[in-house]
Amino acid sequence: MPRPDGRSPLQLRPVTLECGVVPHAEGSCLITQGRTKVLIAATLEQKTPPFLRDTGEGWITAEYGMLPRATLERTPREAAKGKQAGRTLEIQRLIGRALRGVADRKTFPEWTVTLDCDVLVADAGTRCAAVTGGWVALALALETLRKKGGLKRRPFGEAVAAISVGVMPDRERPEGVVTLDLDYAEDSTAHVDLNVVGTSTGRYVEVQGTAEREPFDRAELDRLLDLAAAGCVQLTALQATALGGAAEVRP
């Protein structure tokens, strides 16, 4: 069956990464992936959490939120409710883990980088877009720190990006179609849905997968991971292009 936007099953949505869009932040990136838009601002602070005292390591953490009209209907701000939703906490922890997974935090001891990830428009894949754009914002923030003399050595051995893949129903193929980069219409009807956080050397930081109908087997999982890996290769190339010569700290 054709996809809603006319893409092939193996095709990413159009992706742009715009650097430096928040002038007061040490690093920032606006990522647009199809209709999904996420703004990430990275802040440097010369402090670390108490549990890192005397370890010689810095810290990377993230906060995630959606603007009230990022979705079809207004969603009240979580601050007005007095607490964050479980989904919000889960996503911001994922973003932090993904970025810490590829950074040598001993290169910036006593410093914390906080990534504020705000969803401007949500059309599925917001957590994946936040990871992909978050790595660009982090690289720019650490480049700012390098220029201040606050880096001991290059902090990355590899980049990190994230992408969704799924198995979409198809009348002509009962087994479904393995599909890259799901939008909301697809995500809400997929038989299988995976979010994959992958590095530029082909390793994984995290794989989140769910069968919405029947369980899937190892062969199907392998096909999904292979497609996700191809998507991450394209995204890391776009990250490198967006940074250009702006960040010497990139791998």
C-alpha positions as CSV (number, residue, x, y, z in Angstrom):
1,M,0.0,0.0,0.0
2,P,1.3,3.5,-0.7
3,R,2.5,5.6,2.2
4,P,0.4,8.7,3.1
5,D,3.2,11.1,1.8
6,G,4.1,9.0,-1.3
7,R,7.5,7.8,0.1
8,S,8.9,4.3,-0.6
9,P,9.0,2.0,2.4
10,L,12.8,2.5,2.6
11,Q,12.8,6.3,2.5
12,L,13.3,8.8,5.2
13,R,11.1,11.8,5.5
14,P,12.8,15.0,4.4
15,V,15.3,16.0,7.2
16,T,16.9,19.4,7.9
17,L,19.2,20.3,10.8
18,E,19.7,24.0,11.4
19,C,22.4,25.0,13.8
20,G,22.7,28.0,16.1
21,V,19.1,28.9,16.2
22,V,19.1,29.8,19.9
23,P,21.7,32.6,20.1
24,H,22.1,32.6,23.9
25,A,22.7,28.8,24.1
26,E,26.2,27.3,23.9
27,G,24.8,24.9,21.3
28,S,21.5,24.6,19.5
29,C,19.7,22.8,16.7
30,L,16.3,22.8,15.1
31,I,15.6,19.5,13.5
32,T,12.7,19.1,11.0
33,Q,11.8,15.5,10.0
34,G,8.7,15.6,7.8
35,R,6.2,17.6,9.8
36,T,7.9,16.9,13.1
37,K,9.9,19.8,14.5
38,V,12.1,19.7,17.6
39,L,14.2,22.6,19.0
40,I,17.1,21.6,21.1
41,A,19.2,24.0,23.2
42,A,22.4,22.9,25.0
43,T,23.5,24.7,28.1
44,L,26.9,24.4,29.8
45,E,27.2,24.7,33.6
46,Q,30.3,24.3,35.6
47,K,28.9,21.8,38.1
48,T,28.0,18.1,38.3
49,P,25.5,16.0,40.3
50,P,26.7,14.9,43.7
51,F,27.0,11.3,42.7
52,L,29.8,12.3,40.3
53,R,31.9,14.1,42.9
54,D,35.6,13.1,42.7
55,T,35.0,10.8,39.7
56,G,36.6,13.2,37.1
57,E,33.6,12.9,34.9
58,G,31.2,15.5,33.5
59,W,27.5,14.9,32.9
60,I,25.0,15.1,30.1
61,T,21.3,15.2,30.8
62,A,18.1,16.2,28.9
63,E,14.7,17.6,29.5
64,Y,11.8,17.0,27.0
65,G,8.5,18.7,26.5
66,M,5.8,19.4,24.0
67,L,4.3,22.7,23.3
68,P,0.5,22.8,23.9
69,R,-0.3,22.9,20.2
70,A,2.4,20.6,19.0
71,T,-0.5,18.1,18.5
72,L,-3.9,18.2,16.8
73,E,-5.6,19.2,20.0
74,R,-4.2,21.4,22.8
75,T,-2.3,19.5,25.5
76,P,-2.0,21.4,28.8
77,R,1.5,22.2,29.9
78,E,2.8,19.7,32.4
79,A,4.0,22.5,34.6
80,A,0.3,23.6,35.0
81,K,-0.5,20.0,36.2
82,G,2.3,20.1,38.7
83,K,4.2,17.0,37.5
84,Q,5.7,15.4,34.5
85,A,4.0,12.5,32.7
86,G,5.6,9.1,32.7
87,R,6.1,9.3,28.9
88,T,8.0,12.6,29.3
89,L,10.3,11.2,31.9
90,E,10.9,8.1,29.9
91,I,11.8,10.1,26.7
92,Q,14.1,12.5,28.4
93,R,16.0,9.7,30.1
94,L,16.3,8.0,26.7
95,I,17.8,11.2,25.2
96,G,20.3,11.5,28.0
97,R,21.3,7.9,27.8
98,A,21.8,8.1,24.0
99,L,24.1,11.1,24.2
100,R,26.1,9.8,27.2
101,G,26.5,6.6,25.3
102,V,28.9,8.1,22.8
103,A,30.6,10.9,24.9
104,D,33.8,10.4,26.9
105,R,32.7,12.4,29.9
106,K,36.2,12.4,31.4
107,T,37.1,14.9,28.7
108,F,35.0,17.6,30.4
109,P,35.1,17.0,34.2
110,E,33.1,19.3,36.5
111,W,30.9,20.4,33.6
112,T,27.2,19.5,32.9
113,V,25.5,19.8,29.5
114,T,21.7,20.1,29.7
115,L,19.8,19.5,26.5
116,D,16.4,21.2,26.5
117,C,14.3,19.5,23.8
118,D,11.0,21.2,22.9
119,V,8.7,19.7,20.4
120,L,7.2,22.4,18.2
121,V,5.2,20.1,16.0
122,A,4.6,16.4,16.6
123,D,4.0,14.0,13.8
124,A,5.6,10.9,15.4
125,G,9.3,10.2,15.9
126,T,9.8,13.1,18.3
127,R,12.1,11.2,20.6
128,C,14.2,10.0,17.7
129,A,14.4,13.5,16.3
130,A,15.4,14.8,19.7
131,V,18.3,12.3,19.8
132,T,19.5,13.1,16.3
133,G,19.3,16.9,16.8
134,G,20.5,16.6,20.4
135,W,23.8,15.2,19.3
136,V,24.4,18.2,17.0
137,A,23.5,20.6,19.8
138,L,25.8,18.7,22.2
139,A,28.7,18.8,19.7
140,L,28.3,22.5,19.3
141,A,28.2,23.1,23.1
142,L,31.3,21.0,23.6
143,E,33.0,23.0,20.8
144,T,32.2,26.1,22.8
145,L,33.8,24.5,25.8
146,R,36.9,23.5,23.7
147,K,37.4,27.1,22.7
148,K,37.3,28.1,26.4
149,G,40.1,25.5,27.0
150,G,37.7,23.3,29.0
151,L,38.2,20.1,27.0
152,K,41.1,17.7,27.7
153,R,40.7,15.9,24.3
154,R,38.2,15.1,21.6
155,P,35.1,13.9,23.4
156,F,33.5,11.7,20.8
157,G,34.6,8.5,19.1
158,E,31.3,8.2,17.1
159,A,28.1,10.1,16.5
160,V,24.6,8.9,17.5
161,A,21.2,9.2,15.8
162,A,17.8,7.6,16.2
163,I,15.1,6.4,13.8
164,S,11.8,4.6,13.9
165,V,11.0,1.5,11.9
166,G,7.9,-0.6,11.7
167,V,5.9,-3.4,10.0
168,M,3.0,-1.8,8.1
169,P,-0.1,-3.8,7.1
170,D,-0.5,-4.5,3.4
171,R,-3.4,-6.2,1.6
172,E,-1.0,-7.8,-0.9
173,R,1.5,-9.1,1.7
174,P,0.0,-10.7,4.8
175,E,3.3,-10.5,6.5
176,G,3.3,-6.7,6.2
177,V,6.0,-4.3,4.9
178,V,9.1,-3.3,6.8
179,T,9.0,0.5,6.7
180,L,11.4,3.3,7.7
181,D,10.7,6.5,9.6
182,L,7.0,6.3,10.5
183,D,4.8,9.3,10.6
184,Y,1.8,9.6,13.0
185,A,-0.7,7.9,10.6
186,E,1.7,5.0,10.2
187,D,2.8,4.8,13.8
188,S,-0.8,4.5,15.0
189,T,-1.5,1.5,12.7
190,A,1.8,-0.4,12.6
191,H,1.8,-4.1,13.5
192,V,5.4,-3.7,14.9
193,D,7.1,-0.5,16.0
194,L,10.8,0.0,16.9
195,N,12.8,3.0,18.0
196,V,16.5,2.4,17.3
197,V,19.3,4.5,18.7
198,G,22.4,3.7,16.7
199,T,26.0,5.0,16.4
200,S,28.0,6.0,13.4
201,T,30.1,2.8,13.8
202,G,27.0,0.5,13.6
203,R,26.6,-0.1,17.3
204,Y,23.4,0.3,19.4
205,V,22.7,2.5,22.4
206,E,19.1,1.4,22.7
207,V,16.4,-0.6,20.9
208,Q,12.7,-0.1,21.9
209,G,10.4,-2.5,20.2
210,T,6.7,-3.5,20.5
211,A,4.4,-5.9,18.7
212,E,1.0,-4.2,18.5
213,R,-0.7,-7.4,17.2
214,E,1.1,-10.7,16.7
215,P,4.6,-11.3,18.1
216,F,7.4,-10.9,15.6
217,D,10.3,-13.4,15.0
218,R,14.0,-13.0,14.9
219,A,14.2,-12.8,11.1
220,E,11.7,-9.9,11.1
221,L,13.7,-8.2,13.9
222,D,16.8,-8.5,11.9
223,R,15.2,-6.9,8.8
224,L,14.0,-4.0,11.0
225,L,17.4,-3.5,12.5
226,D,19.1,-3.6,9.1
227,L,16.7,-0.9,7.8
228,A,17.2,1.2,11.0
229,A,21.0,1.0,10.5
230,A,20.6,2.3,6.9
231,G,18.5,5.1,8.2
232,C,21.0,6.0,10.9
233,V,23.8,6.1,8.3
234,Q,21.8,8.7,6.4
235,L,21.1,10.7,9.5
236,T,24.8,10.8,10.7
237,A,25.8,12.0,7.2
238,L,23.2,14.9,7.6
239,Q,24.6,15.6,11.1
240,A,28.1,15.9,9.7
241,T,26.9,18.2,6.9
242,A,25.0,20.4,9.3
243,L,28.0,20.8,11.6
244,G,30.4,21.3,8.7
245,G,33.6,22.9,10.1
246,A,31.7,24.4,13.1
247,A,32.7,21.7,15.6
248,E,36.2,20.3,15.8
249,V,34.9,18.0,18.5
250,R,32.9,15.8,16.1
251,P,34.3,12.3,15.3
